Amino acid sequence: MVAANLRRIRRERGFSQETLAYEADINRTYISKLEKGATWVGLEILVKLSAVLQVEPADFLQRPVRKTARKT
């Protein structure tokens, strides 16, 4: 959940991984690992990311909305 939401929110806000990492004072490779779901994220990091992306920390924990395929 966190991985998909972080990637979606970051893209919606127009941030690159590098810019987000710089603004949140987090290593860029760590951002990449979070978005891949390769590592767990702590509350302190969620708070930093939410402050930069201007969302609530709970937004990262919401079930991602999946797009449904259209019937043709």
HELIX and SHEET records of a PDB file:
HELIX    1   1 VAL A    2  GLU A   12  1                                  11    
HELIX    2   2 GLN A   17  ALA A   24  1                                   8    
HELIX    3   3 ARG A   28  LYS A   36  1                                   9    
HELIX    4   4 LEU A   43  LEU A   53  1                                  11    
HELIX    5   5 PRO A   57  LEU A   61  5                                   5    
END                                                                             
